[in-house]
């Protein structure tokens, strides 16, 4: 069959105007993607904010870079944009209450009060760093890529602290926090 016939026989290629799946089907699939959990935190001046995040991805090891995807509505977004820095604090299973706090799942906890009840220091970039995280990366934002609801922050890792390599990681799977069994 000539190439032009193959092209002509594929009229339903996805376009931005007609996505292939609905958001619900997309989310139903992504719920089954088990992820590690982290607190992404930032500071600008005296303001601190953080969020529980799973949308993190290693990009390259040389230079050490990762991608962090943050909804523009989230309070930490402005602080990351203004300070051009953030920390990624990967959580152990024992941190489930911290993960719930930074995901806004605990009623009546104001944004700054999310930092109460866990031990935070300051990284080289000035970002808040969780002292007993499984490991923490201190990052500088080198590029911000806007997409529909989120910003993709491409970051260079300037420091890494491994607090407890033997701890069990906290996972998120099918709408729930879970442990590796
Ligand atoms: C397991 C889990 C993973 C999440 N991952 C992300 C993420 O990667 N990026 C994001 O913008 N929000 C993510 N969220 C949502 C934020 O944690 C949540 O909206 C948080 O309350 C935002 O803080 P805010 O109240 O300051 O807006 C996640 C929530 C949960 C429970």
Backbone and ligand atoms as CSV (ligand in chain L), in Angstrom:
chain,resi,resn,atom,element,x,y,z
A,1,UNK,N,N,0.846,-1.192,0.000
A,1,UNK,CA,C,0.000,0.000,0.000
A,1,UNK,C,C,0.889,1.253,0.000
A,2,UNK,N,N,0.633,2.231,-0.896
A,2,UNK,CA,C,1.467,3.442,-0.888
A,2,UNK,C,C,1.271,4.241,0.406
A,3,UNK,N,N,2.299,4.975,0.767
A,3,UNK,CA,C,2.266,5.735,2.030
A,3,UNK,C,C,1.080,6.683,2.118
A,4,UNK,N,N,0.727,7.320,0.988
A,4,UNK,CA,C,-0.349,8.308,1.022
A,4,UNK,C,C,-1.670,7.668,1.440
A,5,UNK,N,N,-1.897,6.353,1.108
A,5,UNK,CA,C,-3.137,5.681,1.497
A,5,UNK,C,C,-3.186,5.488,3.011
A,6,UNK,N,N,-2.036,5.164,3.617
A,6,UNK,CA,C,-2.008,4.973,5.068
A,6,UNK,C,C,-2.411,6.272,5.756
A,7,UNK,N,N,-1.864,7.378,5.312
A,7,UNK,CA,C,-2.185,8.673,5.915
A,7,UNK,C,C,-3.672,8.971,5.766
A,8,UNK,N,N,-4.193,8.699,4.584
A,8,UNK,CA,C,-5.600,9.005,4.320
A,8,UNK,C,C,-6.529,8.134,5.156
A,9,UNK,N,N,-6.060,6.915,5.561
A,9,UNK,CA,C,-6.931,6.005,6.306
A,9,UNK,C,C,-6.912,6.276,7.808
A,10,UNK,N,N,-6.245,7.330,8.251
A,10,UNK,CA,C,-6.189,7.618,9.687
A,10,UNK,C,C,-6.808,8.983,9.972
A,11,UNK,N,N,-8.159,9.105,9.833
A,11,UNK,CA,C,-8.783,10.418,9.963
A,11,UNK,C,C,-8.944,10.884,11.414
A,12,UNK,N,N,-8.796,9.965,12.425
A,12,UNK,CA,C,-9.126,10.331,13.804
A,12,UNK,C,C,-7.907,10.612,14.667
A,13,UNK,N,N,-6.851,11.106,14.040
A,13,UNK,CA,C,-5.672,11.423,14.843
A,13,UNK,C,C,-6.037,12.474,15.887
A,14,UNK,N,N,-5.485,12.338,17.122
A,14,UNK,CA,C,-5.842,13.306,18.159
A,14,UNK,C,C,-5.353,14.704,17.832
A,15,UNK,N,N,-6.147,15.684,18.201
A,15,UNK,CA,C,-5.720,17.080,18.100
A,15,UNK,C,C,-6.059,17.720,19.430
A,16,UNK,N,N,-5.551,18.934,19.661
A,16,UNK,CA,C,-5.853,19.624,20.918
A,16,UNK,C,C,-7.356,19.840,21.055
A,17,UNK,N,N,-8.060,19.997,19.894
A,17,UNK,CA,C,-9.490,20.281,19.940
A,17,UNK,C,C,-10.319,19.030,20.194
A,18,UNK,N,N,-9.796,17.841,19.901
A,18,UNK,CA,C,-10.553,16.603,20.128
A,18,UNK,C,C,-9.642,15.576,20.781
A,19,UNK,N,N,-9.493,15.655,22.123
A,19,UNK,CA,C,-8.615,14.713,22.801
A,19,UNK,C,C,-9.127,13.298,22.670
A,20,UNK,N,N,-8.238,12.317,22.780
A,20,UNK,CA,C,-8.626,10.923,22.574
A,20,UNK,C,C,-9.433,10.388,23.753
A,21,UNK,N,N,-9.037,10.736,24.977
A,21,UNK,CA,C,-9.789,10.254,26.141
A,21,UNK,C,C,-10.272,11.448,26.956
A,22,UNK,N,N,-11.302,11.210,27.758
A,22,UNK,CA,C,-11.792,12.257,28.650
A,22,UNK,C,C,-10.824,12.393,29.825
A,23,UNK,N,N,-10.932,13.513,30.528
A,23,UNK,CA,C,-10.100,13.714,31.732
A,23,UNK,C,C,-10.379,12.602,32.741
A,24,UNK,N,N,-11.645,12.173,32.867
A,24,UNK,CA,C,-11.987,11.112,33.837
A,24,UNK,C,C,-11.257,9.810,33.522
A,25,UNK,N,N,-11.209,9.461,32.237
A,25,UNK,CA,C,-10.517,8.206,31.871
A,25,UNK,C,C,-9.018,8.340,32.082
A,26,UNK,N,N,-8.515,9.523,31.783
A,26,UNK,CA,C,-7.087,9.771,32.018
A,26,UNK,C,C,-6.768,9.606,33.502
A,27,UNK,N,N,-7.605,10.242,34.356
A,27,UNK,CA,C,-7.352,10.176,35.801
A,27,UNK,C,C,-7.528,8.754,36.333
A,28,UNK,N,N,-8.503,8.023,35.766
A,28,UNK,CA,C,-8.708,6.630,36.202
A,28,UNK,C,C,-7.461,5.798,35.926
A,29,UNK,N,N,-6.801,6.069,34.811
A,29,UNK,CA,C,-5.552,5.372,34.514
A,29,UNK,C,C,-4.442,5.807,35.457
A,30,UNK,N,N,-4.297,7.125,35.634
A,30,UNK,CA,C,-3.188,7.635,36.451
A,30,UNK,C,C,-3.303,7.219,37.918
A,31,UNK,N,N,-4.557,6.968,38.386
A,31,UNK,CA,C,-4.732,6.495,39.779
A,31,UNK,C,C,-3.977,5.188,40.012
A,32,UNK,N,N,-3.794,4.409,38.943
A,32,UNK,CA,C,-3.148,3.098,39.077
A,32,UNK,C,C,-1.639,3.174,38.859
A,33,UNK,N,N,-1.141,4.402,38.747
A,33,UNK,CA,C,0.308,4.598,38.634
A,33,UNK,C,C,0.826,4.879,40.042
A,34,UNK,N,N,1.464,3.876,40.665
A,34,UNK,CA,C,1.957,4.049,42.047
A,34,UNK,C,C,3.137,5.009,42.043
A,35,UNK,N,N,3.099,5.985,42.953
A,35,UNK,CA,C,4.170,6.994,42.989
A,35,UNK,C,C,4.730,7.126,44.393
A,36,UNK,N,N,5.980,7.534,44.468
A,36,UNK,CA,C,6.513,8.022,45.727
A,36,UNK,C,C,5.915,9.391,46.010
A,37,UNK,N,N,5.990,9.818,47.259
A,37,UNK,CA,C,5.392,11.108,47.648
A,37,UNK,C,C,6.475,12.034,48.201
A,38,UNK,N,N,6.321,13.316,47.915
A,38,UNK,CA,C,7.276,14.308,48.428
A,38,UNK,C,C,6.527,15.549,48.872
A,39,UNK,N,N,7.174,16.314,49.738
A,39,UNK,CA,C,6.706,17.682,49.995
A,39,UNK,C,C,7.612,18.602,49.191
A,40,UNK,N,N,7.003,19.392,48.311
A,40,UNK,CA,C,7.729,20.432,47.584
A,40,UNK,C,C,7.519,21.719,48.380
A,41,UNK,N,N,8.632,22.362,48.784
A,41,UNK,CA,C,8.504,23.539,49.653
A,41,UNK,C,C,9.338,24.689,49.102
A,42,UNK,N,N,8.894,25.903,49.419
A,42,UNK,CA,C,9.599,27.104,48.943
A,42,UNK,C,C,9.473,28.211,49.976
A,43,UNK,N,N,10.419,29.138,49.875
A,43,UNK,CA,C,10.391,30.311,50.761
A,43,UNK,C,C,10.705,31.542,49.918
A,44,UNK,N,N,9.988,32.633,50.202
A,44,UNK,CA,C,10.360,33.912,49.594
A,44,UNK,C,C,10.195,34.963,50.681
A,45,UNK,N,N,11.302,35.617,51.047
A,45,UNK,CA,C,11.251,36.527,52.198
A,45,UNK,C,C,10.896,35.724,53.441
A,46,UNK,N,N,9.884,36.152,54.166
A,46,UNK,CA,C,9.495,35.445,55.390
A,46,UNK,C,C,8.363,34.451,55.127
A,47,UNK,N,N,7.922,34.366,53.889
A,47,UNK,CA,C,6.796,33.482,53.537
A,47,UNK,C,C,7.274,32.075,53.194
A,48,UNK,N,N,6.623,31.067,53.771
A,48,UNK,CA,C,6.924,29.678,53.415
A,48,UNK,C,C,5.636,29.017,52.937
A,49,UNK,N,N,5.761,28.086,52.011
A,49,UNK,CA,C,4.592,27.298,51.600
A,49,UNK,C,C,5.080,25.965,51.059
A,50,UNK,N,N,4.202,24.975,51.123
A,50,UNK,CA,C,4.563,23.658,50.611
A,50,UNK,C,C,3.329,22.889,50.200
A,51,UNK,N,N,3.553,21.894,49.373
A,51,UNK,CA,C,2.449,21.036,48.932
A,51,UNK,C,C,2.946,19.599,48.834
A,52,UNK,N,N,2.038,18.663,49.047
A,52,UNK,CA,C,2.331,17.261,48.773
A,52,UNK,C,C,2.320,17.079,47.267
A,53,UNK,N,N,3.317,16.383,46.743
A,53,UNK,CA,C,3.424,16.257,45.286
A,53,UNK,C,C,3.907,14.867,44.871
A,54,UNK,N,N,3.337,14.400,43.772
A,54,UNK,CA,C,3.808,13.153,43.159
A,54,UNK,C,C,4.279,13.386,41.722
A,55,UNK,N,N,3.970,14.571,41.175
A,55,UNK,CA,C,4.315,14.847,39.768
A,55,UNK,C,C,5.751,15.340,39.684
A,56,UNK,N,N,6.673,14.404,39.902
A,56,UNK,CA,C,8.105,14.683,39.928
A,56,UNK,C,C,8.774,13.708,38.983
A,57,UNK,N,N,9.800,14.151,38.310
A,57,UNK,CA,C,10.419,13.248,37.355
A,57,UNK,C,C,11.891,13.585,37.176
A,58,UNK,N,N,12.713,12.556,37.204
A,58,UNK,CA,C,14.138,12.720,36.943
A,58,UNK,C,C,14.309,13.052,35.453
A,59,UNK,N,N,15.152,14.029,35.134
A,59,UNK,CA,C,15.354,14.408,33.726
A,59,UNK,C,C,16.727,13.945,33.248
A,60,UNK,N,N,17.798,14.469,33.857
A,60,UNK,CA,C,19.149,14.024,33.487
A,60,UNK,C,C,19.989,13.943,34.764
A,61,UNK,N,N,21.022,13.088,34.736
A,61,UNK,CA,C,21.950,12.994,35.869
A,61,UNK,C,C,23.133,13.945,35.690
A,62,UNK,N,N,23.417,14.348,34.430
A,62,UNK,CA,C,24.557,15.216,34.164
A,62,UNK,C,C,24.161,16.288,33.148
A,63,UNK,N,N,23.710,17.473,33.589
A,63,UNK,CA,C,23.654,17.908,34.980
A,63,UNK,C,C,22.474,17.277,35.714
A,64,UNK,N,N,22.535,17.205,37.060
A,64,UNK,CA,C,21.410,16.623,37.800
A,64,UNK,C,C,20.183,17.540,37.727
A,65,UNK,N,N,19.181,17.081,36.998
A,65,UNK,CA,C,17.992,17.913,36.791
A,65,UNK,C,C,16.730,17.106,37.025
A,66,UNK,N,N,15.723,17.755,37.564
A,66,UNK,CA,C,14.408,17.109,37.670
A,66,UNK,C,C,13.309,18.102,37.324
A,67,UNK,N,N,12.135,17.516,37.076
A,67,UNK,CA,C,10.974,18.300,36.674
A,67,UNK,C,C,9.942,18.201,37.794
A,68,UNK,N,N,9.392,19.326,38.187
A,68,UNK,CA,C,8.386,19.374,39.255
A,68,UNK,C,C,7.169,20.092,38.673
A,69,UNK,N,N,5.990,19.453,38.725
A,69,UNK,CA,C,4.785,20.013,38.098
A,69,UNK,C,C,3.850,20.543,39.186
A,70,UNK,N,N,3.582,21.839,39.138
A,70,UNK,CA,C,2.814,22.483,40.219
A,70,UNK,C,C,1.649,23.275,39.629
A,71,UNK,N,N,0.468,23.038,40.198
A,71,UNK,CA,C,-0.730,23.781,39.797
A,71,UNK,C,C,-0.535,25.268,40.125
A,72,UNK,N,N,-0.913,26.121,39.190
A,72,UNK,CA,C,-0.721,27.559,39.413
A,72,UNK,C,C,-1.555,28.097,40.571
A,73,UNK,N,N,-2.649,27.361,40.952
A,73,UNK,CA,C,-3.509,27.841,42.045
A,73,UNK,C,C,-2.901,27.582,43.418
A,74,UNK,N,N,-1.906,26.689,43.463
A,74,UNK,CA,C,-1.323,26.306,44.740
A,74,UNK,C,C,-0.497,27.474,45.302
A,75,UNK,N,N,-0.588,27.679,46.630
A,75,UNK,CA,C,0.068,28.826,47.252
A,75,UNK,C,C,1.585,28.824,47.012
A,76,UNK,N,N,2.200,27.650,47.044
A,76,UNK,CA,C,3.661,27.573,46.871
A,76,UNK,C,C,4.098,28.029,45.473
A,77,UNK,N,N,3.189,28.007,44.507
A,77,UNK,CA,C,3.566,28.322,43.120
A,77,UNK,C,C,4.222,29.706,43.024
A,78,UNK,N,N,3.599,30.705,43.653
A,78,UNK,CA,C,4.132,32.077,43.571
A,78,UNK,C,C,5.488,32.155,44.251
A,79,UNK,N,N,5.648,31.430,45.370
A,79,UNK,CA,C,6.927,31.493,46.090
A,79,UNK,C,C,8.036,30.816,45.279
A,80,UNK,N,N,7.703,29.728,44.587
A,80,UNK,CA,C,8.705,29.058,43.731
A,80,UNK,C,C,9.091,30.001,42.586
A,81,UNK,N,N,8.087,30.618,41.967
A,81,UNK,CA,C,8.350,31.527,40.842
A,81,UNK,C,C,9.193,32.712,41.281
A,82,UNK,N,N,8.881,33.273,42.459
A,82,UNK,CA,C,9.591,34.481,42.915
A,82,UNK,C,C,11.007,34.168,43.401
A,83,UNK,N,N,11.163,33.037,44.104
A,83,UNK,CA,C,12.491,32.722,44.673
A,83,UNK,C,C,13.363,31.953,43.692
A,84,UNK,N,N,12.726,31.383,42.636
A,84,UNK,CA,C,13.435,30.536,41.652
A,84,UNK,C,C,14.132,29.374,42.357
A,85,UNK,N,N,13.533,28.872,43.448
A,85,UNK,CA,C,14.131,27.761,44.193
A,85,UNK,C,C,13.017,26.947,44.845
A,86,UNK,N,N,13.316,25.676,45.112
A,86,UNK,CA,C,12.380,24.813,45.831
A,86,UNK,C,C,13.157,23.636,46.411
A,87,UNK,N,N,12.534,22.974,47.388
A,87,UNK,CA,C,13.097,21.716,47.880
A,87,UNK,C,C,12.113,20.596,47.581
A,88,UNK,N,N,12.659,19.409,47.348
A,88,UNK,CA,C,11.847,18.203,47.149
A,88,UNK,C,C,12.230,17.263,48.289
A,89,UNK,N,N,11.274,16.978,49.177
A,89,UNK,CA,C,11.531,16.179,50.367
A,89,UNK,C,C,10.756,14.868,50.250
A,90,UNK,N,N,11.464,13.797,49.941
A,90,UNK,CA,C,10.803,12.514,49.684
A,90,UNK,C,C,10.460,11.844,51.017
A,91,UNK,N,N,9.205,11.384,51.105
A,91,UNK,CA,C,8.653,10.978,52.398
A,91,UNK,C,C,8.786,9.490,52.674
A,92,UNK,N,N,8.976,9.192,53.967
A,92,UNK,CA,C,8.925,7.817,54.447
A,92,UNK,C,C,7.482,7.487,54.830
A,93,UNK,N,N,7.221,6.197,55.006
A,93,UNK,CA,C,5.867,5.764,55.350
A,93,UNK,C,C,5.355,6.435,56.626
A,94,UNK,N,N,6.278,6.716,57.547
A,94,UNK,CA,C,5.884,7.348,58.824
A,94,UNK,C,C,5.414,8.799,58.630
A,95,UNK,N,N,5.617,9.365,57.437
A,95,UNK,CA,C,5.237,10.760,57.188
A,95,UNK,C,C,3.814,10.920,56.651
A,96,UNK,N,N,3.017,9.868,56.682
A,96,UNK,CA,C,1.656,10.004,56.112
A,96,UNK,C,C,0.897,11.213,56.688
A,97,UNK,N,N,0.955,11.457,58.022
A,97,UNK,CA,C,0.252,12.646,58.538
A,97,UNK,C,C,0.791,13.947,57.946
A,98,UNK,N,N,2.097,14.010,57.678
A,98,UNK,CA,C,2.693,15.220,57.078
A,98,UNK,C,C,2.185,15.372,55.644
A,99,UNK,N,N,2.119,14.253,54.921
A,99,UNK,CA,C,1.620,14.284,53.539
A,99,UNK,C,C,0.177,14.795,53.507
A,100,UNK,N,N,-0.636,14.339,54.461
A,100,UNK,CA,C,-2.054,14.769,54.482
A,100,UNK,C,C,-2.155,16.259,54.806
A,101,UNK,N,N,-1.319,16.704,55.708
A,101,UNK,CA,C,-1.314,18.121,56.106
A,101,UNK,C,C,-0.977,19.014,54.904
A,102,UNK,N,N,0.066,18.634,54.160
A,102,UNK,CA,C,0.523,19.466,53.031
A,102,UNK,C,C,-0.337,19.251,51.776
A,103,UNK,N,N,-1.253,18.288,51.843
A,103,UNK,CA,C,-2.195,18.126,50.722
A,103,UNK,C,C,-3.503,18.848,51.022
A,104,UNK,N,N,-3.559,19.538,52.160
A,104,UNK,CA,C,-4.796,20.256,52.519
A,104,UNK,C,C,-5.899,19.320,52.961
A,105,UNK,N,N,-5.528,18.099,53.416
A,105,UNK,CA,C,-6.548,17.115,53.816
A,105,UNK,C,C,-6.917,17.242,55.295
A,106,UNK,N,N,-6.175,18.067,56.033
A,106,UNK,CA,C,-6.483,18.224,57.461
A,106,UNK,C,C,-7.213,19.553,57.624
A,107,UNK,N,N,-8.454,19.477,58.112
A,107,UNK,CA,C,-9.307,20.668,58.239
A,107,UNK,C,C,-8.705,21.680,59.205
A,108,UNK,N,N,-8.847,22.952,58.884
A,108,UNK,CA,C,-8.506,24.013,59.825
A,108,UNK,C,C,-7.020,24.273,59.992
A,109,UNK,N,N,-6.167,23.726,59.115
A,109,UNK,CA,C,-4.732,23.992,59.222
A,109,UNK,C,C,-4.360,25.054,58.181
A,110,UNK,N,N,-3.947,26.233,58.659
A,110,UNK,CA,C,-3.558,27.315,57.743
A,110,UNK,C,C,-2.252,26.941,57.042
A,111,UNK,N,N,-1.987,27.601,55.895
A,111,UNK,CA,C,-0.832,27.227,55.058
A,111,UNK,C,C,0.472,27.203,55.855
A,112,UNK,N,N,0.766,28.260,56.611
A,112,UNK,CA,C,2.027,28.323,57.368
A,112,UNK,C,C,2.038,27.247,58.462
A,113,UNK,N,N,0.878,26.942,59.042
A,113,UNK,CA,C,0.806,25.947,60.128
A,113,UNK,C,C,1.060,24.521,59.637
A,114,UNK,N,N,1.070,24.324,58.313
A,114,UNK,CA,C,1.415,22.986,57.792
A,114,UNK,C,C,2.816,22.571,58.246
A,115,UNK,N,N,3.693,23.565,58.497
A,115,UNK,CA,C,5.075,23.257,58.879
A,115,UNK,C,C,5.190,22.853,60.348
A,116,UNK,N,N,4.123,23.083,61.147
A,116,UNK,CA,C,4.181,22.720,62.559
A,116,UNK,C,C,4.075,21.204,62.695
A,117,UNK,N,N,4.764,20.669,63.712
A,117,UNK,CA,C,4.646,19.228,63.969
A,117,UNK,C,C,5.667,18.401,63.214
A,118,UNK,N,N,6.480,19.015,62.349
A,118,UNK,CA,C,7.609,18.312,61.731
A,118,UNK,C,C,8.801,19.269,61.756
A,119,UNK,N,N,10.005,18.698,61.621
A,119,UNK,CA,C,11.224,19.455,61.884
A,119,UNK,C,C,11.824,19.981,60.570
A,120,UNK,N,N,11.805,21.300,60.388
A,120,UNK,CA,C,12.250,21.918,59.132
A,120,UNK,C,C,13.490,22.770,59.342
A,121,UNK,N,N,14.442,22.685,58.434
A,121,UNK,CA,C,15.609,23.556,58.426
A,121,UNK,C,C,15.592,24.400,57.157
A,122,UNK,N,N,16.749,24.997,56.838
A,122,UNK,CA,C,16.848,25.838,55.641
A,122,UNK,C,C,17.956,25.306,54.740
A,123,UNK,N,N,17.634,25.101,53.479
A,123,UNK,CA,C,18.603,24.586,52.501
A,123,UNK,C,C,19.483,25.732,51.989
A,124,UNK,N,N,20.491,25.399,51.163
A,124,UNK,CA,C,21.421,26.408,50.615
A,124,UNK,C,C,20.654,27.495,49.842
A,125,UNK,N,N,19.648,27.075,49.088
A,125,UNK,CA,C,18.885,28.048,48.285
A,125,UNK,C,C,17.956,28.903,49.137
A,126,UNK,N,N,17.784,28.528,50.403
A,126,UNK,CA,C,16.829,29.232,51.266
A,126,UNK,C,C,15.505,28.501,51.381
A,127,UNK,N,N,15.311,27.464,50.576
A,127,UNK,CA,C,14.048,26.705,50.646
A,127,UNK,C,C,13.986,25.930,51.964
A,128,UNK,N,N,12.770,25.746,52.519
A,128,UNK,CA,C,12.632,24.931,53.729
A,128,UNK,C,C,12.962,23.474,53.407
A,129,UNK,N,N,13.616,22.782,54.349
A,129,UNK,CA,C,13.995,21.385,54.098
A,129,UNK,C,C,13.573,20.521,55.287
A,130,UNK,N,N,12.920,19.404,54.999
A,130,UNK,CA,C,12.411,18.508,56.058
A,130,UNK,C,C,13.567,17.647,56.561
A,131,UNK,N,N,13.907,17.818,57.854
A,131,UNK,CA,C,15.148,17.215,58.357
A,131,UNK,C,C,15.133,15.689,58.347
A,132,UNK,N,N,13.978,15.061,58.552
A,132,UNK,CA,C,13.996,13.593,58.603
A,132,UNK,C,C,13.347,12.951,57.366
A,133,UNK,N,N,13.387,13.675,56.237
A,133,UNK,CA,C,12.874,13.082,54.987
A,133,UNK,C,C,13.742,11.880,54.602
A,134,UNK,N,N,13.192,10.994,53.797
A,134,UNK,CA,C,13.986,9.871,53.270
A,134,UNK,C,C,15.236,10.440,52.594
A,135,UNK,N,N,15.016,11.387,51.700
A,135,UNK,CA,C,16.092,12.218,51.169
A,135,UNK,C,C,15.478,13.529,50.693
A,136,UNK,N,N,16.353,14.551,50.608
A,136,UNK,CA,C,15.883,15.867,50.153
A,136,UNK,C,C,16.792,16.382,49.049
A,137,UNK,N,N,16.195,17.023,48.075
A,137,UNK,CA,C,16.948,17.729,47.034
A,137,UNK,C,C,16.688,19.225,47.196
A,138,UNK,N,N,17.760,19.993,47.136
A,138,UNK,CA,C,17.656,21.449,47.144
A,138,UNK,C,C,17.858,21.892,45.689
A,139,UNK,N,N,16.937,22.653,45.165
A,139,UNK,CA,C,16.912,22.881,43.705
A,139,UNK,C,C,16.780,24.352,43.338
A,140,UNK,N,N,17.445,24.696,42.227
A,140,UNK,CA,C,17.225,26.010,41.608
A,140,UNK,C,C,16.417,25.814,40.334
A,141,UNK,N,N,15.436,26.663,40.148
A,141,UNK,CA,C,14.612,26.579,38.932
A,141,UNK,C,C,15.393,27.215,37.785
A,142,UNK,N,N,15.601,26.437,36.707
A,142,UNK,CA,C,16.337,26.988,35.556
A,142,UNK,C,C,15.409,27.336,34.391
A,143,UNK,N,N,14.219,26.741,34.406
A,143,UNK,CA,C,13.255,27.042,33.328
A,143,UNK,C,C,11.837,26.779,33.848
A,144,UNK,N,N,10.905,27.622,33.464
A,144,UNK,CA,C,9.496,27.418,33.833
A,144,UNK,C,C,8.686,27.258,32.550
A,145,UNK,N,N,8.035,26.104,32.430
A,145,UNK,CA,C,7.267,25.833,31.212
A,145,UNK,C,C,5.784,25.854,31.582
A,146,UNK,N,N,5.031,26.855,31.103
A,146,UNK,CA,C,3.605,26.906,31.431
A,146,UNK,C,C,2.822,25.918,30.576
A,147,UNK,N,N,1.867,25.233,31.188
A,147,UNK,CA,C,0.930,24.407,30.426
A,147,UNK,C,C,-0.435,24.665,31.051
A,148,UNK,N,N,-1.494,24.018,30.581
A,148,UNK,CA,C,-2.835,24.542,30.893
A,148,UNK,C,C,-3.023,25.011,32.333
A,149,UNK,N,N,-3.083,24.098,33.304
A,149,UNK,CA,C,-3.334,24.506,34.691
A,149,UNK,C,C,-2.060,24.574,35.518
A,150,UNK,N,N,-0.989,24.012,35.009
A,150,UNK,CA,C,0.234,23.822,35.795
A,150,UNK,C,C,1.433,24.572,35.200
A,151,UNK,N,N,2.454,24.728,36.046
A,151,UNK,CA,C,3.779,25.114,35.552
A,151,UNK,C,C,4.691,23.923,35.750
A,152,UNK,N,N,5.526,23.673,34.755
A,152,UNK,CA,C,6.535,22.629,34.866
A,152,UNK,C,C,7.845,23.340,35.201
A,153,UNK,N,N,8.336,23.095,36.403
A,153,UNK,CA,C,9.582,23.737,36.829
A,153,UNK,C,C,10.734,22.778,36.557
A,154,UNK,N,N,11.601,23.150,35.609
A,154,UNK,CA,C,12.820,22.370,35.362
A,154,UNK,C,C,13.877,22.886,36.335
A,155,UNK,N,N,14.419,21.967,37.144
A,155,UNK,CA,C,15.281,22.368,38.260
A,155,UNK,C,C,16.648,21.700,38.159
A,156,UNK,N,N,17.679,22.435,38.564
A,156,UNK,CA,C,19.003,21.850,38.780
A,156,UNK,C,C,19.147,21.573,40.272
A,157,UNK,N,N,19.613,20.363,40.588
A,157,UNK,CA,C,19.755,19.976,41.999
A,157,UNK,C,C,21.115,20.468,42.492
A,158,UNK,N,N,21.102,21.352,43.490
A,158,UNK,CA,C,22.365,21.927,43.984
A,158,UNK,C,C,22.855,21.214,45.237
A,159,UNK,N,N,21.970,20.499,45.925
A,159,UNK,CA,C,22.405,19.762,47.112
A,159,UNK,C,C,21.436,18.602,47.329
A,160,UNK,N,N,21.980,17.525,47.899
A,160,UNK,CA,C,21.148,16.346,48.194
A,160,UNK,C,C,21.521,15.837,49.579
A,161,UNK,N,N,20.504,15.582,50.399
A,161,UNK,CA,C,20.737,15.079,51.749
A,161,UNK,C,C,19.967,13.782,51.896
A,162,UNK,N,N,20.693,12.701,52.190
A,162,UNK,CA,C,20.022,11.421,52.424
A,162,UNK,C,C,19.983,11.214,53.927
A,163,UNK,N,N,18.767,11.287,54.507
A,163,UNK,CA,C,18.649,11.190,55.967
A,163,UNK,C,C,18.546,9.737,56.404
A,164,UNK,N,N,17.761,8.944,55.680
A,164,UNK,CA,C,17.502,7.585,56.147
A,164,UNK,C,C,17.259,6.647,54.960
A,165,UNK,N,N,18.342,6.100,54.363
A,165,UNK,CA,C,18.181,5.268,53.163
A,165,UNK,C,C,17.455,3.955,53.449
A,166,UNK,N,N,17.343,3.564,54.729
A,166,UNK,CA,C,16.696,2.277,55.046
A,166,UNK,C,C,15.210,2.408,55.360
A,167,UNK,N,N,14.703,3.636,55.431
A,167,UNK,CA,C,13.283,3.804,55.780
A,167,UNK,C,C,12.404,3.321,54.623
A,168,UNK,N,N,11.179,2.934,54.950
A,168,UNK,CA,C,10.217,2.492,53.931
A,168,UNK,C,C,9.570,3.718,53.306
A,169,UNK,N,N,9.535,3.812,51.965
A,169,UNK,CA,C,8.940,5.009,51.347
A,169,UNK,C,C,7.420,5.047,51.469
A,170,UNK,N,N,6.867,6.262,51.440
A,170,UNK,CA,C,5.413,6.448,51.381
A,170,UNK,C,C,5.005,6.466,49.910
A,171,UNK,N,N,4.011,5.660,49.583
A,171,UNK,CA,C,3.508,5.610,48.206
A,171,UNK,C,C,2.091,6.180,48.141
A,172,UNK,N,N,1.659,6.534,46.933
A,172,UNK,CA,C,0.265,6.915,46.701
A,172,UNK,C,C,-0.227,6.065,45.540
A,173,UNK,N,N,-1.293,5.316,45.787
A,173,UNK,CA,C,-1.793,4.389,44.773
A,173,UNK,C,C,-3.312,4.281,44.897
A,174,UNK,N,N,-4.006,4.439,43.780
A,174,UNK,CA,C,-5.458,4.273,43.721
A,174,UNK,C,C,-6.176,5.141,44.754
A,175,UNK,N,N,-5.721,6.398,44.875
A,175,UNK,CA,C,-6.404,7.349,45.753
A,175,UNK,C,C,-6.081,7.201,47.218
A,176,UNK,N,N,-5.072,6.397,47.561
A,176,UNK,CA,C,-4.732,6.199,48.970
A,176,UNK,C,C,-3.230,6.213,49.181
A,177,UNK,N,N,-2.844,6.607,50.398
A,177,UNK,CA,C,-1.449,6.431,50.784
A,177,UNK,C,C,-1.235,4.958,51.106
A,178,UNK,N,N,-0.044,4.467,50.795
A,178,UNK,CA,C,0.235,3.030,50.986
A,178,UNK,C,C,1.718,2.855,51.297
A,179,UNK,N,N,2.030,1.681,51.816
A,179,UNK,CA,C,3.431,1.359,52.099
A,179,UNK,C,C,3.881,0.253,51.160
A,180,UNK,N,N,5.177,0.125,50.951
A,180,UNK,CA,C,5.708,-0.994,50.183
A,180,UNK,C,C,5.591,-2.226,51.078
A,181,UNK,N,N,4.977,-3.296,50.560
A,181,UNK,CA,C,4.857,-4.489,51.416
A,181,UNK,C,C,5.745,-5.591,50.849
L,1,LIG,C1,C,-0.853,12.257,46.744
L,1,LIG,C2,C,-1.015,13.669,46.230
L,1,LIG,C3,C,-0.175,14.129,45.228
L,1,LIG,C4,C,-0.271,15.437,44.749
L,1,LIG,N1,N,0.577,15.857,43.768
L,1,LIG,C5,C,0.514,17.139,43.345
L,1,LIG,C6,C,1.448,17.605,42.372
L,1,LIG,O1,O,2.346,16.890,41.938
L,1,LIG,N2,N,1.329,18.906,41.963
L,1,LIG,C7,C,0.350,19.746,42.437
L,1,LIG,O2,O,0.291,20.912,42.008
L,1,LIG,N3,N,-0.539,19.331,43.370
L,1,LIG,C8,C,-0.467,18.048,43.850
L,1,LIG,N4,N,-1.340,17.613,44.809
L,1,LIG,C9,C,-2.324,18.562,45.366
L,1,LIG,C10,C,-1.720,19.483,46.454
L,1,LIG,O3,O,-0.967,18.765,47.414
L,1,LIG,C11,C,-2.853,20.221,47.182
L,1,LIG,O4,O,-3.665,20.876,46.237
L,1,LIG,C12,C,-2.344,21.224,48.206
L,1,LIG,O5,O,-3.343,21.463,49.174
L,1,LIG,C13,C,-1.975,22.518,47.562
L,1,LIG,O6,O,-1.670,23.488,48.513
L,1,LIG,P1,P,-2.519,24.871,48.687
L,1,LIG,O7,O,-3.618,24.516,49.633
L,1,LIG,O8,O,-1.491,25.808,49.213
L,1,LIG,O9,O,-3.067,25.258,47.379
L,1,LIG,C14,C,-1.255,16.302,45.288
L,1,LIG,C15,C,-2.117,15.836,46.303
L,1,LIG,C16,C,-1.991,14.533,46.771
L,1,LIG,C17,C,-2.903,14.040,47.869
